[in-house]
Amino acid sequence: MTEACMIALVSLAICISSSFNFAYATDAAAPGAAESNKFKVVGHVYCDTCRVEFETKISQPISGAVVKLECRNRTDGAVTFQSPEITTTQSGDYRIHVEGDYEDSDCHVTLVKSSRPDCSDLTEDWRKARVVLTSLAGVSGDIRFANNLGFKKKEAVPECKKVLTELGYYELQDELGHEVVP
């Protein structure tokens, strides 16, 4: 008898749990749920003054740089979202507003153009940043942070030798003119 009661209680718990999930799914599809699919993608564009393809303490923000956001369907590669070109602020920051859920798309913020002629070489690793634009992937909130994006200076500044030595980079010959830091 107690075994039958235990089975009944477990069955009841499963039914109640399932009904909560059903109610949640119904609410998510209700009118107004699309409002939760408004995202703000924020990021930063910098000048890599040492040409090392990462930020250092002497990297500089680039105001007036241009970025854009594009999402492509993972299956067929079709563009599912494309933002207008966005210009960075005085501090090198940008904000892109996106409406919709792009769960089946790969979305990237991409560098388009630098406003600085002396710092306009594209970095290989940091010319685009992936962002997740869905509320169904375990990421909460409406703000999405993109990795910082950078352009490289035409030539590394002299201070780089000291900065990179402090960071533990000893062989700098590729970027600083065949020098080796002792």
VMD Tcl script that builds the backbone (N, CA, C; Angstrom):
set m [mol new atoms 546]
animate dup $m
set s [atomselect $m all]
$s set {name element resname resid chain x y z} {
  {N N MET 1 A 0.814 -1.197 0.000}
  {CA C MET 1 A 0.000 0.000 0.000}
  {C C MET 1 A 0.859 1.263 0.000}
  {N N THR 2 A 1.909 1.290 0.834}
  {CA C THR 2 A 2.772 2.472 0.854}
  {C C THR 2 A 3.512 2.634 -0.463}
  {N N GLU 3 A 3.826 1.516 -1.113}
  {CA C GLU 3 A 4.483 1.599 -2.415}
  {C C GLU 3 A 3.549 2.240 -3.438}
  {N N ALA 4 A 2.281 1.911 -3.404}
  {CA C ALA 4 A 1.306 2.488 -4.321}
  {C C ALA 4 A 1.130 3.983 -4.045}
  {N N CYS 5 A 1.128 4.356 -2.769}
  {CA C CYS 5 A 1.025 5.780 -2.415}
  {C C CYS 5 A 2.248 6.554 -2.903}
  {N N MET 6 A 3.418 5.948 -2.770}
  {CA C MET 6 A 4.652 6.596 -3.201}
  {C C MET 6 A 4.628 6.802 -4.727}
  {N N ILE 7 A 4.185 5.808 -5.465}
  {CA C ILE 7 A 4.090 5.920 -6.924}
  {C C ILE 7 A 3.094 7.012 -7.299}
  {N N ALA 8 A 1.986 7.077 -6.586}
  {CA C ALA 8 A 0.978 8.095 -6.859}
  {C C ALA 8 A 1.539 9.492 -6.594}
  {N N LEU 9 A 2.291 9.665 -5.502}
  {CA C LEU 9 A 2.870 10.964 -5.175}
  {C C LEU 9 A 3.913 11.392 -6.219}
  {N N VAL 10 A 4.749 10.461 -6.630}
  {CA C VAL 10 A 5.752 10.772 -7.642}
  {C C VAL 10 A 5.068 11.146 -8.958}
  {N N SER 11 A 4.041 10.407 -9.333}
  {CA C SER 11 A 3.292 10.707 -10.551}
  {C C SER 11 A 2.649 12.084 -10.468}
  {N N LEU 12 A 2.072 12.409 -9.324}
  {CA C LEU 12 A 1.455 13.710 -9.115}
  {C C LEU 12 A 2.503 14.828 -9.226}
  {N N ALA 13 A 3.676 14.612 -8.651}
  {CA C ALA 13 A 4.743 15.606 -8.710}
  {C C ALA 13 A 5.185 15.835 -10.155}
  {N N ILE 14 A 5.276 14.771 -10.926}
  {CA C ILE 14 A 5.668 14.896 -12.331}
  {C C ILE 14 A 4.613 15.667 -13.111}
  {N N CYS 15 A 3.347 15.365 -12.856}
  {CA C CYS 15 A 2.260 16.067 -13.546}
  {C C CYS 15 A 2.260 17.555 -13.210}
  {N N ILE 16 A 2.445 17.888 -11.952}
  {CA C ILE 16 A 2.462 19.292 -11.531}
  {C C ILE 16 A 3.664 20.009 -12.155}
  {N N SER 17 A 4.823 19.352 -12.125}
  {CA C SER 17 A 6.022 19.937 -12.716}
  {C C SER 17 A 5.832 20.187 -14.209}
  {N N SER 18 A 5.234 19.235 -14.895}
  {CA C SER 18 A 4.988 19.385 -16.335}
  {C C SER 18 A 4.026 20.531 -16.606}
  {N N SER 19 A 3.035 20.699 -15.763}
  {CA C SER 19 A 2.075 21.778 -15.985}
  {C C SER 19 A 2.728 23.144 -15.792}
  {N N PHE 20 A 3.702 23.259 -14.873}
  {CA C PHE 20 A 4.435 24.514 -14.723}
  {C C PHE 20 A 5.228 24.815 -15.988}
  {N N ASN 21 A 5.897 23.820 -16.531}
  {CA C ASN 21 A 6.667 24.008 -17.767}
  {C C ASN 21 A 5.749 24.399 -18.913}
  {N N PHE 22 A 4.584 23.794 -18.998}
  {CA C PHE 22 A 3.627 24.121 -20.046}
  {C C PHE 22 A 3.157 25.563 -19.888}
  {N N ALA 23 A 2.855 25.955 -18.650}
  {CA C ALA 23 A 2.400 27.321 -18.397}
  {C C ALA 23 A 3.484 28.318 -18.754}
  {N N TYR 24 A 4.747 27.995 -18.439}
  {CA C TYR 24 A 5.850 28.894 -18.776}
  {C C TYR 24 A 5.987 29.027 -20.290}
  {N N ALA 25 A 5.921 27.928 -20.992}
  {CA C ALA 25 A 6.035 27.961 -22.455}
  {C C ALA 25 A 4.898 28.764 -23.064}
  {N N THR 26 A 3.711 28.630 -22.515}
  {CA C THR 26 A 2.568 29.384 -23.014}
  {C C THR 26 A 2.775 30.871 -22.780}
  {N N ASP 27 A 3.292 31.242 -21.586}
  {CA C ASP 27 A 3.543 32.652 -21.300}
  {C C ASP 27 A 4.602 33.223 -22.227}
  {N N ALA 28 A 5.627 32.430 -22.546}
  {CA C ALA 28 A 6.708 32.916 -23.404}
  {C C ALA 28 A 6.199 33.217 -24.800}
  {N N ALA 29 A 5.178 32.512 -25.229}
  {CA C ALA 29 A 4.646 32.735 -26.567}
  {C C ALA 29 A 3.513 33.758 -26.574}
  {N N ALA 30 A 3.169 34.255 -25.392}
  {CA C ALA 30 A 2.056 35.191 -25.276}
  {C C ALA 30 A 2.417 36.540 -25.881}
  {N N PRO 31 A 1.412 37.347 -26.220}
  {CA C PRO 31 A 1.684 38.689 -26.732}
  {C C PRO 31 A 2.517 39.463 -25.722}
  {N N GLY 32 A 3.465 40.217 -26.235}
  {CA C GLY 32 A 4.352 40.971 -25.345}
  {C C GLY 32 A 5.644 40.235 -25.064}
  {N N ALA 33 A 5.690 38.919 -25.351}
  {CA C ALA 33 A 6.918 38.172 -25.104}
  {C C ALA 33 A 8.020 38.617 -26.046}
  {N N ALA 34 A 7.674 39.092 -27.212}
  {CA C ALA 34 A 8.682 39.546 -28.172}
  {C C ALA 34 A 9.480 40.714 -27.608}
  {N N GLU 35 A 8.892 41.465 -26.662}
  {CA C GLU 35 A 9.600 42.570 -26.054}
  {C C GLU 35 A 10.849 42.099 -25.332}
  {N N SER 36 A 10.864 40.842 -24.862}
  {CA C SER 36 A 12.045 40.334 -24.192}
  {C C SER 36 A 13.148 40.032 -25.190}
  {N N ASN 37 A 12.865 40.091 -26.486}
  {CA C ASN 37 A 13.866 39.837 -27.510}
  {C C ASN 37 A 14.402 41.145 -28.087}
  {N N LYS 38 A 14.619 42.092 -27.218}
  {CA C LYS 38 A 15.286 43.339 -27.587}
  {C C LYS 38 A 16.638 43.309 -26.885}
  {N N PHE 39 A 17.685 43.457 -27.668}
  {CA C PHE 39 A 19.029 43.372 -27.121}
  {C C PHE 39 A 19.808 44.638 -27.412}
  {N N LYS 40 A 20.779 44.916 -26.546}
  {CA C LYS 40 A 21.748 45.984 -26.761}
  {C C LYS 40 A 23.113 45.315 -26.811}
  {N N VAL 41 A 23.773 45.415 -27.942}
  {CA C VAL 41 A 25.124 44.887 -28.084}
  {C C VAL 41 A 26.076 46.043 -27.838}
  {N N VAL 42 A 26.963 45.891 -26.871}
  {CA C VAL 42 A 27.906 46.952 -26.535}
  {C C VAL 42 A 29.331 46.434 -26.681}
  {N N GLY 43 A 30.220 47.330 -27.076}
  {CA C GLY 43 A 31.618 46.945 -27.250}
  {C C GLY 43 A 32.516 48.152 -27.336}
  {N N HIS 44 A 33.766 47.879 -27.659}
  {CA C HIS 44 A 34.811 48.900 -27.634}
  {C C HIS 44 A 35.781 48.638 -28.788}
  {N N VAL 45 A 36.262 49.723 -29.413}
  {CA C VAL 45 A 37.256 49.626 -30.481}
  {C C VAL 45 A 38.506 50.385 -30.027}
  {N N TYR 46 A 39.661 49.730 -30.201}
  {CA C TYR 46 A 40.907 50.321 -29.728}
  {C C TYR 46 A 41.989 50.293 -30.809}
  {N N CYS 47 A 43.021 51.088 -30.598}
  {CA C CYS 47 A 44.207 51.095 -31.449}
  {C C CYS 47 A 45.276 50.279 -30.737}
  {N N ASP 48 A 45.736 49.226 -31.400}
  {CA C ASP 48 A 46.806 48.370 -30.884}
  {C C ASP 48 A 48.125 49.060 -31.213}
  {N N THR 49 A 48.615 49.856 -30.282}
  {CA C THR 49 A 49.800 50.679 -30.511}
  {C C THR 49 A 51.087 49.862 -30.565}
  {N N CYS 50 A 51.048 48.615 -30.111}
  {CA C CYS 50 A 52.240 47.756 -30.117}
  {C C CYS 50 A 52.194 46.689 -31.210}
  {N N ARG 51 A 51.109 46.617 -31.967}
  {CA C ARG 51 A 50.962 45.651 -33.057}
  {C C ARG 51 A 51.085 44.202 -32.573}
  {N N VAL 52 A 50.559 43.916 -31.385}
  {CA C VAL 52 A 50.647 42.564 -30.834}
  {C C VAL 52 A 49.307 41.839 -30.844}
  {N N GLU 53 A 48.268 42.485 -31.350}
  {CA C GLU 53 A 46.922 41.928 -31.485}
  {C C GLU 53 A 46.250 41.600 -30.158}
  {N N PHE 54 A 46.568 42.378 -29.131}
  {CA C PHE 54 A 45.820 42.383 -27.882}
  {C C PHE 54 A 46.019 43.746 -27.230}
  {N N GLU 55 A 45.122 44.087 -26.315}
  {CA C GLU 55 A 45.206 45.388 -25.658}
  {C C GLU 55 A 46.309 45.400 -24.615}
  {N N THR 56 A 46.995 46.515 -24.530}
  {CA C THR 56 A 47.983 46.752 -23.480}
  {C C THR 56 A 47.585 48.035 -22.764}
  {N N LYS 57 A 48.368 48.396 -21.758}
  {CA C LYS 57 A 48.009 49.611 -21.023}
  {C C LYS 57 A 48.228 50.880 -21.845}
  {N N ILE 58 A 48.918 50.782 -22.985}
  {CA C ILE 58 A 49.096 51.968 -23.823}
  {C C ILE 58 A 48.249 51.915 -25.097}
  {N N SER 59 A 47.349 50.937 -25.183}
  {CA C SER 59 A 46.386 50.936 -26.295}
  {C C SER 59 A 45.486 52.160 -26.152}
  {N N GLN 60 A 44.948 52.626 -27.266}
  {CA C GLN 60 A 44.145 53.849 -27.255}
  {C C GLN 60 A 42.771 53.586 -27.854}
  {N N PRO 61 A 41.724 54.192 -27.283}
  {CA C PRO 61 A 40.400 54.060 -27.894}
  {C C PRO 61 A 40.364 54.791 -29.233}
  {N N ILE 62 A 39.544 54.294 -30.148}
  {CA C ILE 62 A 39.391 54.957 -31.442}
  {C C ILE 62 A 37.978 55.527 -31.538}
  {N N SER 63 A 37.892 56.849 -31.510}
  {CA C SER 63 A 36.592 57.480 -31.719}
  {C C SER 63 A 36.361 57.606 -33.224}
  {N N GLY 64 A 35.126 57.457 -33.638}
  {CA C GLY 64 A 34.797 57.573 -35.051}
  {C C GLY 64 A 35.051 56.323 -35.871}
  {N N ALA 65 A 35.452 55.223 -35.232}
  {CA C ALA 65 A 35.607 53.954 -35.955}
  {C C ALA 65 A 34.217 53.445 -36.325}
  {N N VAL 66 A 34.135 52.628 -37.358}
  {CA C VAL 66 A 32.845 52.122 -37.824}
  {C C VAL 66 A 32.800 50.611 -37.659}
  {N N VAL 67 A 31.683 50.121 -37.074}
  {CA C VAL 67 A 31.440 48.692 -36.904}
  {C C VAL 67 A 30.044 48.361 -37.414}
  {N N LYS 68 A 29.781 47.086 -37.645}
  {CA C LYS 68 A 28.423 46.658 -37.980}
  {C C LYS 68 A 28.196 45.272 -37.391}
  {N N LEU 69 A 26.934 44.934 -37.208}
  {CA C LEU 69 A 26.536 43.621 -36.696}
  {C C LEU 69 A 25.809 42.876 -37.799}
  {N N GLU 70 A 26.182 41.608 -37.967}
  {CA C GLU 70 A 25.513 40.788 -38.973}
  {C C GLU 70 A 25.280 39.394 -38.399}
  {N N CYS 71 A 24.088 38.867 -38.659}
  {CA C CYS 71 A 23.748 37.502 -38.259}
  {C C CYS 71 A 23.475 36.691 -39.517}
  {N N ARG 72 A 23.974 35.451 -39.522}
  {CA C ARG 72 A 23.759 34.549 -40.656}
  {C C ARG 72 A 23.220 33.223 -40.148}
  {N N ASN 73 A 22.244 32.687 -40.874}
  {CA C ASN 73 A 21.661 31.398 -40.547}
  {C C ASN 73 A 22.741 30.328 -40.600}
  {N N ARG 74 A 22.789 29.471 -39.561}
  {CA C ARG 74 A 23.815 28.432 -39.492}
  {C C ARG 74 A 23.667 27.381 -40.599}
  {N N THR 75 A 22.458 27.170 -41.085}
  {CA C THR 75 A 22.213 26.121 -42.074}
  {C C THR 75 A 22.568 26.563 -43.485}
  {N N ASP 76 A 22.003 27.681 -43.930}
  {CA C ASP 76 A 22.196 28.075 -45.331}
  {C C ASP 76 A 23.056 29.334 -45.519}
  {N N GLY 77 A 23.486 29.962 -44.422}
  {CA C GLY 77 A 24.347 31.139 -44.527}
  {C C GLY 77 A 23.641 32.428 -44.910}
  {N N ALA 78 A 22.324 32.389 -45.013}
  {CA C ALA 78 A 21.570 33.589 -45.388}
  {C C ALA 78 A 21.633 34.625 -44.266}
  {N N VAL 79 A 21.700 35.890 -44.653}
  {CA C VAL 79 A 21.720 36.977 -43.675}
  {C C VAL 79 A 20.346 37.063 -43.011}
  {N N THR 80 A 20.324 36.983 -41.680}
  {CA C THR 80 A 19.069 37.074 -40.937}
  {C C THR 80 A 18.903 38.422 -40.240}
  {N N PHE 81 A 20.024 39.123 -40.045}
  {CA C PHE 81 A 19.974 40.476 -39.466}
  {C C PHE 81 A 21.242 41.206 -39.883}
  {N N GLN 82 A 21.083 42.497 -40.191}
  {CA C GLN 82 A 22.229 43.339 -40.462}
  {C C GLN 82 A 21.933 44.729 -39.926}
  {N N SER 83 A 22.802 45.211 -39.063}
  {CA C SER 83 A 22.621 46.553 -38.503}
  {C C SER 83 A 23.136 47.589 -39.492}
  {N N PRO 84 A 22.727 48.825 -39.298}
  {CA C PRO 84 A 23.402 49.886 -40.048}
  {C C PRO 84 A 24.829 49.999 -39.514}
  {N N GLU 85 A 25.693 50.704 -40.228}
  {CA C GLU 85 A 27.044 50.934 -39.731}
  {C C GLU 85 A 26.961 51.887 -38.544}
  {N N ILE 86 A 27.667 51.547 -37.478}
  {CA C ILE 86 A 27.630 52.297 -36.221}
  {C C ILE 86 A 28.999 52.932 -35.994}
  {N N THR 87 A 29.009 54.194 -35.586}
  {CA C THR 87 A 30.252 54.921 -35.312}
  {C C THR 87 A 30.506 54.950 -33.809}
  {N N THR 88 A 31.769 54.720 -33.424}
  {CA C THR 88 A 32.114 54.702 -32.001}
  {C C THR 88 A 32.122 56.107 -31.414}
  {N N THR 89 A 31.926 56.162 -30.117}
  {CA C THR 89 A 31.922 57.426 -29.373}
  {C C THR 89 A 33.360 57.922 -29.168}
  {N N GLN 90 A 33.482 59.050 -28.505}
  {CA C GLN 90 A 34.797 59.630 -28.183}
  {C C GLN 90 A 35.665 58.625 -27.421}
  {N N SER 91 A 35.059 57.771 -26.608}
  {CA C SER 91 A 35.813 56.796 -25.817}
  {C C SER 91 A 35.980 55.453 -26.532}
  {N N GLY 92 A 35.597 55.388 -27.810}
  {CA C GLY 92 A 35.771 54.165 -28.582}
  {C C GLY 92 A 34.677 53.129 -28.384}
  {N N ASP 93 A 33.604 53.504 -27.700}
  {CA C ASP 93 A 32.520 52.561 -27.401}
  {C C ASP 93 A 31.409 52.643 -28.440}
  {N N TYR 94 A 30.661 51.556 -28.569}
  {CA C TYR 94 A 29.507 51.545 -29.461}
  {C C TYR 94 A 28.369 50.770 -28.809}
  {N N ARG 95 A 27.185 51.008 -29.326}
  {CA C ARG 95 A 25.971 50.328 -28.861}
  {C C ARG 95 A 25.101 50.070 -30.084}
  {N N ILE 96 A 24.678 48.816 -30.236}
  {CA C ILE 96 A 23.833 48.439 -31.366}
  {C C ILE 96 A 22.541 47.847 -30.810}
  {N N HIS 97 A 21.398 48.370 -31.236}
  {CA C HIS 97 A 20.100 47.870 -30.799}
  {C C HIS 97 A 19.601 46.813 -31.780}
  {N N VAL 98 A 19.131 45.699 -31.223}
  {CA C VAL 98 A 18.669 44.579 -32.049}
  {C C VAL 98 A 17.323 44.111 -31.523}
  {N N GLU 99 A 16.374 43.889 -32.428}
  {CA C GLU 99 A 15.090 43.290 -32.066}
  {C C GLU 99 A 14.977 41.932 -32.731}
  {N N GLY 100 A 14.491 40.961 -31.982}
  {CA C GLY 100 A 14.294 39.627 -32.524}
  {C C GLY 100 A 15.208 38.613 -31.860}
  {N N ASP 101 A 14.871 37.354 -32.067}
  {CA C ASP 101 A 15.646 36.248 -31.510}
  {C C ASP 101 A 16.380 35.560 -32.658}
  {N N TYR 102 A 17.681 35.417 -32.505}
  {CA C TYR 102 A 18.510 34.847 -33.568}
  {C C TYR 102 A 19.200 33.576 -33.078}
  {N N GLU 103 A 18.384 32.687 -32.491}
  {CA C GLU 103 A 18.898 31.444 -31.925}
  {C C GLU 103 A 19.581 30.579 -32.987}
  {N N ASP 104 A 19.069 30.568 -34.209}
  {CA C ASP 104 A 19.609 29.716 -35.271}
  {C C ASP 104 A 20.636 30.438 -36.140}
  {N N SER 105 A 21.171 31.538 -35.637}
  {CA C SER 105 A 22.127 32.328 -36.422}
  {C C SER 105 A 23.424 32.530 -35.654}
  {N N ASP 106 A 24.490 32.701 -36.407}
  {CA C ASP 106 A 25.765 33.138 -35.853}
  {C C ASP 106 A 25.847 34.637 -36.077}
  {N N CYS 107 A 26.033 35.390 -34.994}
  {CA C CYS 107 A 26.053 36.847 -35.076}
  {C C CYS 107 A 27.433 37.364 -34.685}
  {N N HIS 108 A 27.935 38.327 -35.464}
  {CA C HIS 108 A 29.254 38.900 -35.219}
  {C C HIS 108 A 29.222 40.413 -35.415}
  {N N VAL 109 A 29.922 41.119 -34.525}
  {CA C VAL 109 A 30.208 42.531 -34.732}
  {C C VAL 109 A 31.538 42.558 -35.472}
  {N N THR 110 A 31.595 43.336 -36.558}
  {CA C THR 110 A 32.786 43.363 -37.409}
  {C C THR 110 A 33.303 44.788 -37.564}
  {N N LEU 111 A 34.618 44.928 -37.566}
  {CA C LEU 111 A 35.234 46.218 -37.857}
  {C C LEU 111 A 35.022 46.543 -39.328}
  {N N VAL 112 A 34.631 47.772 -39.608}
  {CA C VAL 112 A 34.438 48.212 -40.987}
  {C C VAL 112 A 35.547 49.171 -41.393}
  {N N LYS 113 A 35.776 50.215 -40.546}
  {CA C LYS 113 A 36.722 51.263 -40.933}
  {C C LYS 113 A 37.242 51.978 -39.691}
  {N N SER 114 A 38.516 52.319 -39.730}
  {CA C SER 114 A 39.116 53.131 -38.676}
  {C C SER 114 A 39.047 54.594 -39.073}
  {N N SER 115 A 38.931 55.454 -38.104}
  {CA C SER 115 A 38.946 56.895 -38.366}
  {C C SER 115 A 40.367 57.449 -38.289}
  {N N ARG 116 A 41.330 56.576 -37.940}
  {CA C ARG 116 A 42.721 57.011 -37.787}
  {C C ARG 116 A 43.594 56.402 -38.885}
  {N N PRO 117 A 44.108 57.211 -39.793}
  {CA C PRO 117 A 44.975 56.687 -40.849}
  {C C PRO 117 A 46.228 55.991 -40.301}
  {N N ASP 118 A 46.738 56.449 -39.141}
  {CA C ASP 118 A 47.941 55.848 -38.555}
  {C C ASP 118 A 47.645 54.547 -37.815}
  {N N CYS 119 A 46.368 54.207 -37.678}
  {CA C CYS 119 A 45.977 52.994 -36.951}
  {C C CYS 119 A 44.780 52.368 -37.667}
  {N N SER 120 A 45.056 51.768 -38.822}
  {CA C SER 120 A 43.949 51.237 -39.619}
  {C C SER 120 A 44.182 49.823 -40.145}
  {N N ASP 121 A 45.298 49.191 -39.741}
  {CA C ASP 121 A 45.535 47.808 -40.146}
  {C C ASP 121 A 44.618 46.898 -39.339}
  {N N LEU 122 A 43.914 46.017 -40.025}
  {CA C LEU 122 A 43.025 45.090 -39.326}
  {C C LEU 122 A 43.826 44.026 -38.579}
  {N N THR 123 A 43.408 43.726 -37.365}
  {CA C THR 123 A 44.010 42.611 -36.643}
  {C C THR 123 A 43.350 41.330 -37.139}
  {N N GLU 124 A 44.085 40.259 -37.173}
  {CA C GLU 124 A 43.513 38.993 -37.634}
  {C C GLU 124 A 42.528 38.433 -36.601}
  {N N ASP 125 A 42.941 38.449 -35.336}
  {CA C ASP 125 A 42.128 37.812 -34.300}
  {C C ASP 125 A 41.000 38.681 -33.783}
  {N N TRP 126 A 41.141 39.994 -33.853}
  {CA C TRP 126 A 40.165 40.872 -33.207}
  {C C TRP 126 A 39.454 41.785 -34.181}
  {N N ARG 127 A 39.164 41.311 -35.377}
  {CA C ARG 127 A 38.412 42.147 -36.317}
  {C C ARG 127 A 36.929 41.851 -36.275}
  {N N LYS 128 A 36.540 40.747 -35.592}
  {CA C LYS 128 A 35.116 40.487 -35.376}
  {C C LYS 128 A 34.933 39.764 -34.057}
  {N N ALA 129 A 33.756 39.985 -33.472}
  {CA C ALA 129 A 33.441 39.409 -32.168}
  {C C ALA 129 A 32.064 38.758 -32.223}
  {N N ARG 130 A 31.971 37.522 -31.746}
  {CA C ARG 130 A 30.705 36.796 -31.757}
  {C C ARG 130 A 29.847 37.246 -30.576}
  {N N VAL 131 A 28.546 37.374 -30.815}
  {CA C VAL 131 A 27.587 37.685 -29.762}
  {C C VAL 131 A 26.398 36.738 -29.878}
  {N N VAL 132 A 25.815 36.397 -28.739}
  {CA C VAL 132 A 24.652 35.519 -28.687}
  {C C VAL 132 A 23.408 36.387 -28.575}
  {N N LEU 133 A 22.523 36.286 -29.564}
  {CA C LEU 133 A 21.321 37.116 -29.585}
  {C C LEU 133 A 20.071 36.254 -29.500}
  {N N THR 134 A 19.960 35.569 -28.377}
  {CA C THR 134 A 18.766 34.797 -28.063}
  {C C THR 134 A 18.606 34.773 -26.555}
  {N N SER 135 A 17.383 34.670 -26.105}
  {CA C SER 135 A 17.143 34.529 -24.669}
  {C C SER 135 A 16.985 33.057 -24.317}
  {N N LEU 136 A 17.193 32.174 -25.292}
  {CA C LEU 136 A 16.991 30.740 -25.092}
  {C C LEU 136 A 18.294 29.976 -24.905}
  {N N ALA 137 A 19.409 30.660 -24.688}
  {CA C ALA 137 A 20.704 29.992 -24.589}
  {C C ALA 137 A 21.310 30.082 -23.188}
  {N N GLY 138 A 20.508 30.435 -22.210}
  {CA C GLY 138 A 21.013 30.504 -20.841}
  {C C GLY 138 A 21.655 31.827 -20.480}
  {N N VAL 139 A 21.648 32.799 -21.372}
  {CA C VAL 139 A 22.199 34.121 -21.090}
  {C C VAL 139 A 21.034 35.027 -20.730}
  {N N SER 140 A 21.076 35.591 -19.531}
  {CA C SER 140 A 19.952 36.430 -19.107}
  {C C SER 140 A 20.255 37.903 -19.344}
  {N N GLY 141 A 19.220 38.703 -19.310}
  {CA C GLY 141 A 19.365 40.140 -19.511}
  {C C GLY 141 A 19.328 40.507 -20.978}
  {N N ASP 142 A 19.269 41.806 -21.235}
  {CA C ASP 142 A 19.165 42.270 -22.615}
  {C C ASP 142 A 20.451 42.887 -23.150}
  {N N ILE 143 A 21.491 42.984 -22.319}
  {CA C ILE 143 A 22.754 43.546 -22.778}
  {C C ILE 143 A 23.694 42.399 -23.146}
  {N N ARG 144 A 24.297 42.524 -24.324}
  {CA C ARG 144 A 25.270 41.541 -24.795}
  {C C ARG 144 A 26.597 42.271 -24.996}
  {N N PHE 145 A 27.638 41.759 -24.368}
  {CA C PHE 145 A 28.959 42.374 -24.448}
  {C C PHE 145 A 29.797 41.667 -25.508}
  {N N ALA 146 A 30.260 42.418 -26.485}
  {CA C ALA 146 A 31.141 41.877 -27.519}
  {C C ALA 146 A 32.589 42.073 -27.067}
  {N N ASN 147 A 33.462 41.143 -27.433}
  {CA C ASN 147 A 34.891 41.329 -27.155}
  {C C ASN 147 A 35.374 42.607 -27.827}
  {N N ASN 148 A 36.370 43.235 -27.222}
  {CA C ASN 148 A 36.933 44.452 -27.795}
  {C C ASN 148 A 37.561 44.143 -29.153}
  {N N LEU 149 A 37.439 45.096 -30.063}
  {CA C LEU 149 A 37.957 44.950 -31.418}
  {C C LEU 149 A 39.061 45.966 -31.635}
  {N N GLY 150 A 40.104 45.573 -32.383}
  {CA C GLY 150 A 41.221 46.487 -32.548}
  {C C GLY 150 A 41.782 46.595 -33.938}
  {N N PHE 151 A 42.235 47.802 -34.250}
  {CA C PHE 151 A 43.037 48.074 -35.431}
  {C C PHE 151 A 44.482 48.204 -34.953}
  {N N LYS 152 A 45.446 47.851 -35.815}
  {CA C LYS 152 A 46.855 47.973 -35.457}
  {C C LYS 152 A 47.435 49.265 -36.018}
  {N N LYS 153 A 48.307 49.865 -35.213}
  {CA C LYS 153 A 49.043 51.050 -35.641}
  {C C LYS 153 A 49.999 50.629 -36.761}
  {N N LYS 154 A 50.308 51.558 -37.658}
  {CA C LYS 154 A 51.206 51.255 -38.786}
  {C C LYS 154 A 52.579 50.793 -38.282}
  {N N GLU 155 A 53.091 51.450 -37.240}
  {CA C GLU 155 A 54.355 51.066 -36.625}
  {C C GLU 155 A 54.186 51.122 -35.116}
  {N N ALA 156 A 54.807 50.163 -34.432}
  {CA C ALA 156 A 54.713 50.120 -32.967}
  {C C ALA 156 A 55.391 51.342 -32.354}
  {N N VAL 157 A 54.817 51.852 -31.279}
  {CA C VAL 157 A 55.403 53.002 -30.590}
  {C C VAL 157 A 56.571 52.539 -29.721}
  {N N PRO 158 A 57.548 53.411 -29.459}
  {CA C PRO 158 A 58.739 53.016 -28.692}
  {C C PRO 158 A 58.438 52.488 -27.287}
  {N N GLU 159 A 57.371 52.955 -26.666}
  {CA C GLU 159 A 57.036 52.520 -25.300}
  {C C GLU 159 A 56.666 51.034 -25.227}
  {N N CYS 160 A 56.405 50.424 -26.358}
  {CA C CYS 160 A 55.980 49.017 -26.371}
  {C C CYS 160 A 57.027 48.087 -25.783}
  {N N LYS 161 A 58.284 48.377 -26.030}
  {CA C LYS 161 A 59.359 47.517 -25.532}
  {C C LYS 161 A 59.251 47.364 -24.015}
  {N N LYS 162 A 59.075 48.462 -23.328}
  {CA C LYS 162 A 58.971 48.430 -21.861}
  {C C LYS 162 A 57.678 47.734 -21.423}
  {N N VAL 163 A 56.550 48.090 -22.056}
  {CA C VAL 163 A 55.256 47.520 -21.675}
  {C C VAL 163 A 55.234 46.006 -21.877}
  {N N LEU 164 A 55.745 45.559 -23.009}
  {CA C LEU 164 A 55.731 44.128 -23.287}
  {C C LEU 164 A 56.722 43.356 -22.424}
  {N N THR 165 A 57.838 43.991 -22.074}
  {CA C THR 165 A 58.778 43.358 -21.154}
  {C C THR 165 A 58.120 43.159 -19.793}
  {N N GLU 166 A 57.363 44.157 -19.334}
  {CA C GLU 166 A 56.629 44.038 -18.068}
  {C C GLU 166 A 55.636 42.885 -18.104}
  {N N LEU 167 A 55.088 42.619 -19.289}
  {CA C LEU 167 A 54.126 41.528 -19.440}
  {C C LEU 167 A 54.791 40.167 -19.613}
  {N N GLY 168 A 56.111 40.149 -19.755}
  {CA C GLY 168 A 56.819 38.887 -19.895}
  {C C GLY 168 A 57.099 38.473 -21.327}
  {N N TYR 169 A 56.930 39.372 -22.275}
  {CA C TYR 169 A 57.253 39.085 -23.675}
  {C C TYR 169 A 58.677 39.568 -23.923}
  {N N TYR 170 A 59.589 38.641 -24.198}
  {CA C TYR 170 A 60.992 38.996 -24.318}
  {C C TYR 170 A 61.467 39.122 -25.761}
  {N N GLU 171 A 60.955 38.314 -26.652}
  {CA C GLU 171 A 61.393 38.382 -28.044}
  {C C GLU 171 A 60.426 39.253 -28.834}
  {N N LEU 172 A 60.870 40.449 -29.136}
  {CA C LEU 172 A 60.017 41.421 -29.792}
  {C C LEU 172 A 60.491 41.729 -31.195}
  {N N GLN 173 A 61.385 40.922 -31.756}
  {CA C GLN 173 A 62.001 41.253 -33.033}
  {C C GLN 173 A 61.021 41.392 -34.177}
  {N N ASP 174 A 59.916 40.657 -34.179}
  {CA C ASP 174 A 58.981 40.732 -35.298}
  {C C ASP 174 A 58.280 42.079 -35.385}
  {N N GLU 175 A 58.039 42.713 -34.290}
  {CA C GLU 175 A 57.270 43.953 -34.304}
  {C C GLU 175 A 58.112 45.197 -34.034}
  {N N LEU 176 A 59.270 45.036 -33.408}
  {CA C LEU 176 A 60.029 46.222 -33.010}
  {C C LEU 176 A 61.367 46.341 -33.727}
  {N N GLY 177 A 61.465 45.804 -34.911}
  {CA C GLY 177 A 62.667 46.038 -35.724}
  {C C GLY 177 A 63.868 45.215 -35.335}
  {N N HIS 178 A 63.740 43.925 -35.202}
  {CA C HIS 178 A 64.835 42.981 -34.946}
  {C C HIS 178 A 65.528 43.235 -33.624}
  {N N GLU 179 A 64.818 43.766 -32.659}
  {CA C GLU 179 A 65.380 43.916 -31.327}
  {C C GLU 179 A 65.028 42.715 -30.491}
  {N N VAL 180 A 65.882 42.401 -29.576}
  {CA C VAL 180 A 65.585 41.368 -28.585}
  {C C VAL 180 A 65.813 42.007 -27.228}
  {N N VAL 181 A 64.808 41.930 -26.395}
  {CA C VAL 181 A 64.914 42.496 -25.061}
  {C C VAL 181 A 65.716 41.537 -24.201}
  {N N PRO 182 A 66.780 41.989 -23.489}
  {CA C PRO 182 A 67.585 41.075 -22.656}
  {C C PRO 182 A 66.784 40.470 -21.524}
}
mol reanalyze $m
mol bondsrecalc $m
mol representation Tube
mol addrep $m
